Amino acid sequence: MKAMILAAGLGNRMRPLTLHKPKPLLEVGGKPLIVWHIEKLQRIGVTEIVINTAWLGEKLAQALGDGSQFGVNILWSHEGEGLETAGGIINALPLLGNEPFILVNGDIWTTMDFAPLLSVQLENQLAHLVLVENPAQHPQGDFTLSEQKAYTFDQEKSGENLTYSGIAVIDPQMFQGLEGGKRPLAPLLKQAMQDEKIAASKLQGVWVDVGTPERLNALDQQIQQGVYA
């Protein structure tokens, strides 16, 4: 199974930290955010990792290289100008192949064990999303988790309203027939939810959306103090 780490964002909310460094290279606990993901993937045997880049992408490639220092093989998908989430995935499909792959946002941090993702059987589903308790900065959540599927709020399903963690297993068929260019992922997910094609589960472990310098610093302090040991 391959994985893709999304690392092409501008990191505007992280400025000035991201003026000269891409957000996935910002460090917590003594290592870059993206390296935490690479190491977790390597530990479960996922060694073919696609990383997309845009803003300061050359610095990411310089820091991580071909991945051999981490025991993985990194395949780079350089976009120039960012293509948003779905556009970035479509652009990288030639590197990802035709089988379902793990998708991870490069600007989150989690203690979640990625191993269960290897056992996800999509069958007739287009994706399996990992959802989390709504963080303080996003109290309404994104989707409703009901009977192991994700739904939009306007489908009015009874269940738990949760936030998308930025971790998923995606079937490339979700993008079949779609042209590239700038394209967000959320509308595709919502359309698939209308068709009851999106499975979901709730994350087990700690999850942080490292979206601001304040949250980055707080997480760094907690890791250094052994809170998540």
Residue pairs with C-beta under 8 A, 6 or more apart in sequence:
1 46
1 99
1 100
1 101
1 102
1 117
1 118
2 46
2 48
2 49
2 50
2 96
2 97
2 99
2 101
2 102
3 41
3 46
3 48
3 49
3 50
3 101
3 102
3 103
3 104
4 49
4 50
4 51
4 52
4 89
4 92
4 96
4 101
4 102
4 103
4 104
5 24
5 34
5 37
5 38
5 49
5 50
5 51
5 52
5 104
5 105
5 106
6 52
6 85
6 88
6 103
6 104
6 105
6 106
6 166
7 22
7 23
7 24
7 34
7 51
7 52
7 53
7 57
7 60
7 106
8 52
8 53
8 54
8 55
8 57
8 79
8 82
8 83
8 88
9 23
9 54
9 55
9 82
9 106
9 107
10 18
10 54
10 55
10 82
11 17
11 18
11 22
11 23
11 55
11 107
12 18
13 211
13 212
14 23
14 26
14 211
14 212
14 213
14 216
17 23
17 26
17 213
17 216
18 26
18 55
18 56
20 56
21 56
21 59
22 53
22 55
22 56
22 57
22 59
22 60
23 33
23 106
23 107
23 210
24 32
24 33
24 34
24 60
24 106
24 107
25 32
25 33
25 34
25 59
25 60
25 63
26 32
26 33
26 210
26 216
27 33
27 220
28 36
28 109
28 210
28 216
28 219
28 220
28 223
29 36
29 219
29 220
29 223
29 224
30 223
30 224
32 63
33 106
33 107
33 108
33 109
33 210
34 51
34 60
34 64
34 106
35 64
35 70
36 109
37 104
37 106
38 49
38 64
38 67
38 70
38 72
38 74
39 70
40 114
41 47
41 49
41 72
41 102
41 104
41 114
42 70
42 71
42 72
43 114
44 114
44 115
44 117
44 118
45 118
46 72
46 102
46 114
46 118
47 67
47 71
47 72
47 73
48 72
48 73
48 75
49 67
49 72
49 73
49 74
49 75
50 74
50 75
50 76
50 77
50 92
50 95
50 96
50 101
51 60
51 64
51 74
51 75
51 76
51 77
51 106
52 76
52 77
52 78
52 79
52 83
52 88
52 89
52 91
52 92
53 60
53 61
53 76
53 77
53 78
53 79
54 78
54 79
54 80
54 81
54 82
54 83
55 82
57 76
57 78
57 79
61 76
61 78
64 70
64 74
65 74
66 73
66 74
67 73
67 74
75 95
77 88
77 91
77 92
77 95
79 87
79 88
79 91
82 88
82 182
83 90
83 91
83 180
83 181
83 182
83 183
84 182
84 183
84 184
84 185
85 183
85 184
85 185
85 186
86 175
86 178
86 183
86 184
86 185
86 188
87 180
87 181
87 182
87 183
87 184
89 96
89 103
89 170
89 175
89 185
90 175
90 178
90 179
90 180
90 183
91 180
93 172
93 175
96 172
97 172
98 172
99 172
100 120
100 122
100 169
100 170
100 171
100 172
101 169
101 170
101 172
102 114
102 117
102 167
102 168
102 169
103 167
103 168
103 169
103 170
104 166
104 167
105 165
105 166
105 167
107 166
107 209
107 210
107 211
108 165
108 166
108 167
108 207
108 208
108 209
108 210
109 207
109 208
109 210
109 219
110 165
110 167
110 203
110 205
110 206
110 207
110 208
111 205
111 206
111 207
111 228
112 130
112 165
112 167
112 203
112 204
112 205
112 206
112 207
113 204
113 205
114 167
117 128
117 130
117 167
117 169
120 128
120 169
120 199
122 128
122 169
122 171
122 199
124 197
125 171
125 197
125 198
125 199
126 170
126 171
126 173
126 174
126 192
126 197
126 198
127 168
127 169
127 170
127 171
127 174
127 189
127 192
127 197
127 198
127 199
128 168
128 169
128 198
128 199
128 200
128 201
129 143
129 150
129 164
129 165
129 167
129 168
129 189
129 198
129 199
129 200
129 201
130 164
130 165
130 167
130 168
130 200
130 201
130 202
130 203
131 142
131 143
131 145
131 150
131 162
131 163
131 164
131 165
131 200
131 201
131 202
131 203
132 162
132 163
132 164
132 165
132 202
132 203
132 207
133 162
133 163
134 140
134 141
134 161
134 162
134 163
135 163
135 209
137 209
137 211
138 163
138 209
140 161
141 161
141 162
141 163
142 162
142 163
142 164
143 150
143 151
143 152
143 153
143 161
143 162
143 164
143 193
143 200
144 150
144 151
144 152
144 153
144 155
144 157
144 159
144 160
144 161
144 162
145 159
145 160
145 161
145 162
145 200
145 201
145 202
146 157
146 158
146 159
146 160
147 159
148 199
148 200
148 201
149 193
149 196
149 198
149 199
149 200
150 189
150 193
150 198
150 199
150 200
151 157
151 159
151 193
151 196
152 190
152 193
152 194
153 161
155 193
155 194
160 202
162 202
165 203
165 207
166 209
167 203
174 188
174 192
175 188
178 188
189 198
192 198
206 228
208 215
208 219
209 215
210 216
210 219
222 228
